[in-house]
Amino acid sequence: MGALKETLRKVLAEENERIKKLLVGHGEKVVDQVTLSQIFGGSRSIKSLFCDTSSVPPEKGLILRGYPIGELAGRSPEEVFYLLLVGKLPDAAALKDLQDEWKARREVPAYVWPVIDATPIDTHPMTVLSIGILAMQKDSLFFQRYEDEMPKDQYWEATFEDALTLTARLPDLCAYIYRRSFKKGPRIAPDPTKDWAGGFVHQLGLADPGGALSELMRLYLVLHSDHGGGNVSANAAATVNSALSDLYYSLAAGLNGLAGPLHGLANQECLTWIQGVMKKFGGVPSVQQITQFAEETLAAKRVIPGYGHAVLRVTDPRFTSFVEFGKKRCPEDPVFKTVLNVFEAVPKVLQKHPKIKNPWPNVDAASGSLLCHYGLTEQNYYTVLFALSRALGICAQAVHARGCGIPIVRPTAATLDALEKAAKS
């Protein structure tokens, strides 16, 4: 892993120089303003964070290091993790180096399995994942070296080592949580011949006809890998990590935020809604039937899951990538066909309501139907898949934050009296 580490060292040096020039020449430059509605609206759209791994322009969708996410749909998670770290895609040698490094580090310590097995069998899979990550915290190189008073300019190196170890171990941990939580049998040993996503599918123990599920999992893990720095999981992890809590602590914190229904649970809710629509109409509903049902749903002041996005004002390109996969691999699947009919009907209904800013689907509107098609029907597990993917972005962001010396996150809060006084003035 020496080549990647040295490449990253150069990237961080260049990044630090750019930051230094910005602060020296323009440190007092105003880049945004804050309104009362933003303060009471969850700080939405306030520019106050640094994140260089990805951005989400409202009219374009997710961009990873300059690459629109749709252009990365055929790439592997290994390639995308490398891209997030150093800003460019790896060549064949660099890719093999990372794959070999992950395989060398992937063994989950033996003491973790009894910890997992001690949890009640009906514990939510995301809770078990958080417990498993925290159980490994004793292995944090950052924690150990900080105790030994390592210099500040080495913080990123220890974080980098933790990032490699954590991302290498997570597929094994996540796969076992699936098999145990849903009574699929004993843990399946890793297959050293498979890549990160393919090895994960192998350990899930699900059928993989023609490698289709492995292909879907590569796509899923790439599309969910990063999404800027302001979403709950990334922001929570970055805040905890800014206190110099190591990656085991901070990743667990971020993934606990991911477990919320306003964040990572969304794809589960979308699939439940789609299945409910199919049950109501006794099969795949027509576009006309969905149109009428959508109008009734809005009239009853209920939302249509999977449509609208806090940032985007276009169809989520990740949704488009999933739809392209479905059209190629399972065009006759009833659930997927319903997803397509909903896509044809719902935006037209939503466009009639001027208060709805974004009538277009997001990534969650399609992903569940594809997972279900390949036998991964346990919806309580979907956030664990999301977590496995988002760990790539969270870990890459942490390495850069420590490499650029980003200080502890400590915004100032205002009382209601102070805000009322500011409003009057």
C-alpha positions in Angstrom: 0.0 0.0 0.0 3.1 2.2 -0.1 2.2 3.6 -3.6 -1.3 4.7 -2.7 0.0 6.2 0.6 2.7 8.2 -1.2 0.3 9.4 -3.9 -2.1 10.5 -1.1 0.7 12.3 0.7 1.3 14.4 -2.5 -2.4 15.0 -2.9 -2.7 16.2 0.7 0.3 18.5 0.3 -1.2 20.1 -2.8 -4.6 20.4 -1.1 -3.0 22.0 2.0 -1.2 24.5 -0.2 -4.4 25.5 -1.9 -6.2 25.9 1.4 -3.3 28.0 2.8 -3.4 30.4 -0.2 -7.1 30.7 0.2 -6.9 31.6 3.8 -4.0 34.0 3.5 -5.5 35.9 0.6 -9.2 35.6 1.2 -9.7 34.4 4.8 -12.3 37.1 5.5 -14.2 36.6 2.3 -18.0 36.1 2.9 -19.2 33.0 1.0 -22.7 32.7 2.4 -25.3 34.3 4.6 -27.7 32.7 7.1 -31.4 33.4 7.3 -33.8 32.6 10.2 -35.6 30.1 8.0 -32.3 28.2 7.4 -31.6 28.1 11.2 -35.0 26.7 11.9 -34.9 24.5 8.8 -32.0 22.3 9.8 -29.2 24.6 8.4 -30.2 23.5 4.9 -28.1 24.9 2.1 -25.8 26.9 4.4 -22.3 26.8 3.0 -20.2 26.1 6.2 -18.5 22.8 5.6 -15.4 21.6 3.7 -15.8 18.4 1.5 -13.7 17.8 -1.5 -14.6 14.2 -2.3 -18.0 14.9 -3.8 -20.6 17.6 -4.5 -24.3 17.6 -5.4 -25.2 20.4 -7.8 -29.1 20.7 -7.7 -29.3 20.7 -11.5 -26.8 17.9 -12.2 -26.8 15.4 -9.3 -23.9 13.7 -7.6 -20.4 14.4 -8.8 -17.4 12.4 -7.4 -14.1 14.2 -7.8 -15.2 15.7 -11.1 -17.0 12.6 -12.4 -20.7 12.7 -12.8 -22.0 9.6 -10.9 -23.5 8.1 -14.1 -20.1 7.9 -15.6 -18.9 5.7 -12.7 -21.8 3.2 -12.9 -19.6 0.6 -14.5 -16.7 1.0 -12.1 -15.9 -1.0 -9.0 -16.1 0.1 -5.3 -12.3 -0.3 -5.2 -11.9 2.2 -8.1 -14.3 4.7 -6.5 -12.6 4.5 -3.1 -9.3 5.2 -4.8 -10.9 8.1 -6.7 -12.3 9.5 -3.5 -8.9 9.4 -1.8 -6.6 10.8 -4.5 -8.9 12.5 -7.0 -8.2 10.2 -10.0 -9.1 6.7 -11.0 -6.4 4.0 -10.5 -4.5 2.3 -13.2 -4.4 -1.5 -13.3 -1.4 -1.7 -10.9 -2.9 0.7 -8.4 -6.2 -1.1 -8.5 -4.6 -4.5 -7.8 -2.5 -2.9 -5.0 -5.7 -1.8 -3.3 -7.5 -5.0 -3.8 -4.6 -7.0 -2.4 -4.4 -4.7 0.6 -8.1 -5.1 1.3 -7.7 -8.9 1.1 -4.8 -8.9 3.4 -6.7 -6.8 6.0 -10.2 -8.3 5.7 -10.0 -10.8 8.6 -12.4 -9.7 11.3 -10.9 -10.4 14.8 -12.2 -13.6 16.4 -13.4 -11.7 19.5 -16.0 -9.8 17.4 -18.2 -12.8 16.5 -19.1 -13.7 20.2 -20.0 -10.0 20.6 -22.4 -10.2 17.6 -23.8 -13.5 18.8 -24.5 -12.1 22.2 -27.1 -9.7 20.8 -30.7 -10.8 20.7 -31.6 -12.4 17.4 -34.3 -9.8 16.7 -31.9 -6.8 17.3 -32.1 -4.5 14.2 -29.2 -5.3 11.8 -28.0 -1.6 11.9 -27.7 -1.8 15.7 -25.6 -5.0 15.4 -23.4 -3.3 12.7 -22.7 -0.4 15.0 -21.9 -2.8 17.9 -19.6 -4.7 15.6 -17.7 -1.6 14.5 -17.3 -0.4 18.0 -16.2 -3.8 19.2 -13.2 -3.4 16.8 -12.2 0.0 18.2 -9.4 -1.4 20.2 -7.6 -2.1 16.9 -7.6 1.6 15.9 -4.1 2.6 14.9 -5.1 6.3 15.4 -6.1 5.6 18.9 -3.0 3.7 19.7 -0.6 6.3 18.2 -2.4 9.2 19.7 -1.9 7.6 23.1 1.8 7.6 22.1 1.7 11.3 21.3 2.2 11.1 17.5 2.8 14.4 15.8 -0.2 16.2 14.2 1.2 15.9 10.7 0.8 12.1 11.1 -2.8 12.1 12.0 -3.9 11.5 8.4 -1.6 8.5 8.1 -3.1 6.7 11.1 -6.6 7.6 9.9 -5.6 6.2 6.5 -4.5 2.9 8.0 -7.8 2.7 10.0 -9.8 3.5 6.8 -8.1 0.6 4.9 -8.7 -1.8 7.8 -12.3 -0.9 8.4 -13.3 -0.9 4.7 -11.6 -4.3 4.3 -13.4 -5.9 7.2 -16.9 -4.5 6.7 -18.1 -6.9 3.9 -17.4 -9.9 6.2 -19.1 -8.3 9.2 -22.1 -7.1 7.2 -22.6 -10.5 5.5 -22.6 -12.3 8.8 -25.1 -9.9 10.3 -27.4 -10.8 7.3 -27.0 -14.5 7.8 -27.5 -14.4 11.5 -30.3 -11.9 11.6 -32.4 -13.7 9.0 -31.4 -17.3 10.0 -29.6 -18.1 6.8 -27.1 -20.5 8.4 -23.5 -20.2 9.6 -21.0 -17.6 8.5 -19.5 -18.2 5.0 -15.7 -17.8 4.8 -14.3 -15.2 2.4 -13.4 -16.2 -1.2 -9.9 -14.8 -1.9 -10.5 -15.0 -5.7 -13.4 -12.5 -5.6 -13.4 -8.7 -5.6 -14.9 -6.5 -2.7 -18.5 -6.6 -4.0 -18.4 -10.2 -5.4 -16.8 -11.5 -2.2 -19.6 -9.8 -0.2 -22.3 -11.5 -2.3 -20.5 -14.8 -1.9 -20.7 -14.4 1.9 -24.3 -13.4 1.8 -25.0 -16.9 0.4 -27.6 -15.7 -2.2 -27.8 -17.1 -5.7 -25.8 -15.1 -8.2 -27.1 -16.1 -11.6 -24.5 -15.2 -14.2 -22.9 -12.8 -11.8 -25.9 -10.5 -12.0 -26.2 -10.0 -8.3 -22.5 -9.2 -8.0 -23.0 -6.7 -10.9 -25.9 -5.1 -9.1 -24.0 -4.9 -5.8 -21.0 -3.2 -7.5 -23.4 -0.7 -8.9 -25.2 -0.2 -5.5 -22.0 0.2 -3.6 -20.7 2.7 -6.1 -23.8 4.8 -6.3 -24.2 5.2 -2.5 -20.5 5.6 -1.7 -20.5 9.4 -1.1 -23.0 12.3 -1.3 -21.3 15.5 -0.2 -20.5 16.5 3.4 -23.8 17.9 4.6 -25.9 14.7 4.7 -26.6 13.3 8.2 -24.3 10.3 8.0 -21.3 12.2 6.6 -21.8 15.3 8.7 -22.3 13.3 11.9 -19.2 11.2 11.3 -17.1 14.3 10.4 -18.2 16.1 13.5 -17.3 13.2 15.8 -14.0 12.7 13.9 -13.2 16.4 14.3 -12.9 15.8 18.0 -10.1 13.3 17.1 -12.3 10.4 17.9 -10.9 7.6 15.7 -12.7 6.2 12.6 -14.3 3.4 14.6 -16.1 5.8 16.8 -16.9 8.3 14.1 -18.0 5.8 11.4 -20.4 4.2 14.0 -21.8 7.6 14.8 -22.4 8.4 11.1 -24.0 5.1 10.4 -26.3 5.5 13.4 -27.6 8.7 11.7 -27.9 6.7 8.5 -30.4 4.4 10.3 -33.0 7.2 10.5 -36.2 7.1 8.4 -35.3 10.5 6.9 -32.0 9.2 5.6 -31.0 5.6 5.0 -34.4 4.0 5.6 -35.9 5.7 2.6 -35.3 2.9 0.1 -37.1 0.5 2.5 -40.1 2.8 2.7 -40.1 3.2 -1.1 -40.3 -0.5 -1.7 -43.0 -0.9 0.9 -45.0 1.7 -0.9 -44.5 0.1 -4.3 -45.6 -3.3 -2.9 -48.6 -1.7 -1.3 -49.7 -0.2 -4.6 -49.3 -3.6 -6.3 -51.4 -5.2 -3.6 -54.1 -2.6 -3.9 -54.4 -3.2 -7.7 -53.8 -6.9 -7.6 -50.6 -6.8 -9.7 -48.7 -4.3 -11.8 -50.9 -1.2 -12.0 -51.3 0.8 -15.1 -50.0 4.4 -15.5 -53.6 5.6 -15.3 -54.3 3.7 -12.1 -51.1 5.0 -10.5 -51.9 8.6 -11.6 -55.3 8.4 -9.8 -53.8 6.8 -6.7 -51.0 9.4 -6.6 -53.6 12.2 -6.8 -55.6 10.6 -3.9 -52.4 10.2 -1.9 -51.6 13.9 -2.2 -55.2 14.9 -1.5 -54.9 13.0 1.8 -51.8 15.0 2.6 -49.5 12.0 2.4 -46.2 11.8 0.6 -45.1 9.6 -2.3 -41.8 7.9 -1.1 -38.9 8.2 -3.5 -40.0 11.4 -5.1 -38.4 14.7 -4.3 -35.0 15.4 -2.8 -33.6 17.9 -0.3 -31.0 19.2 -2.8 -31.7 17.9 -6.3 -34.1 19.6 -8.8 -33.7 16.9 -11.5 -34.1 13.1 -11.8 -31.4 11.6 -9.6 -28.8 10.2 -12.0 -28.4 7.3 -9.6 -32.1 6.4 -10.2 -31.3 6.5 -13.9 -28.4 4.1 -13.5 -30.6 1.6 -11.5 -33.3 1.8 -14.2 -30.8 1.1 -16.9 -29.6 -1.9 -15.0 -33.2 -3.2 -14.5 -34.1 -2.7 -18.2 -31.1 -4.9 -19.1 -31.3 -7.5 -16.4 -34.9 -7.9 -15.3 -37.3 -5.9 -17.5 -40.3 -8.2 -16.8 -40.0 -8.2 -13.1 -43.4 -7.1 -11.8 -42.0 -4.8 -9.0 -39.5 -3.2 -11.4 -42.3 -2.7 -14.0 -44.3 -1.0 -11.3 -41.4 1.3 -10.6 -41.3 2.3 -14.3 -45.0 3.0 -14.4 -44.7 5.1 -11.2 -41.9 7.1 -12.9 -44.1 7.7 -15.9 -47.1 8.8 -13.8 -46.0 10.5 -10.6 -43.8 13.4 -11.8 -46.7 14.6 -14.0 -49.0 14.6 -10.9 -46.5 16.4 -8.7 -45.8 19.1 -11.3 -49.4 20.2 -10.8 -48.6 21.3 -7.3 -46.6 24.6 -7.3 -45.4 24.1 -3.7 -43.5 20.9 -4.7 -40.0 22.0 -5.8 -38.8 18.7 -7.1 -41.2 16.2 -8.7 -38.5 13.8 -9.9 -37.4 10.4 -8.4 -34.4 10.0 -6.2 -32.1 6.9 -5.9 -34.4 5.2 -3.4 -37.3 4.9 -5.9 -35.6 2.0 -7.8 -33.0 0.3 -5.7 -35.3 -1.8 -3.5 -37.0 -3.4 -6.5 -33.7 -4.7 -7.9 -32.5 -6.1 -4.6 -35.9 -7.8 -4.1 -35.6 -9.4 -7.6 -32.3 -11.1 -6.7 -33.6 -12.5 -3.4 -32.5 -9.9 -1.0 -36.0 -9.3 0.3 -35.3 -8.6 3.9 -35.9 -4.8 4.0 -34.6 -4.3 7.5 -31.2 -5.1 6.0 -31.2 -2.5 3.3 -29.6 0.2 5.5 -26.7 -2.1 6.2 -26.0 -2.2 2.5 -26.2 1.5 2.4 -23.8 1.7 5.4 -21.3 -0.7 3.7 -21.3 1.7 0.7 -21.3 5.0 2.6 -18.4 3.9 4.7 -16.2 4.4 1.6 -17.1 8.1 1.5 -17.0 8.7 5.2 -13.5 7.1 5.5 -12.1 9.1 2.6 -13.5 12.3 4.0 -11.9 11.6 7.3 -8.5 11.0 5.8 -8.7 14.4 4.0 -10.0 16.2 7.1 -7.1 15.0 9.2 -4.6 15.6 6.3 -5.8 19.2 5.9 -5.9 19.9 9.7 -9.6 20.7 9.8 -10.3 21.7 13.4 -13.0 20.6 15.8 -16.5 21.4 14.5 -17.9 23.9 17.0 -20.7 26.2 15.5 -22.3 28.8 17.8 -26.0 28.4 18.7 -28.3 31.3 19.4 -31.2 31.6 21.8 -34.7 32.3 20.7 -34.5 35.7 22.4 -31.3 36.6 20.5 -32.9 35.6 17.2 -36.0 37.6 17.8 -33.8 40.6 18.6 -31.8 40.1 15.4 -35.1 39.8 13.4 -36.3 43.2 14.8 -33.0 44.9 14.1 
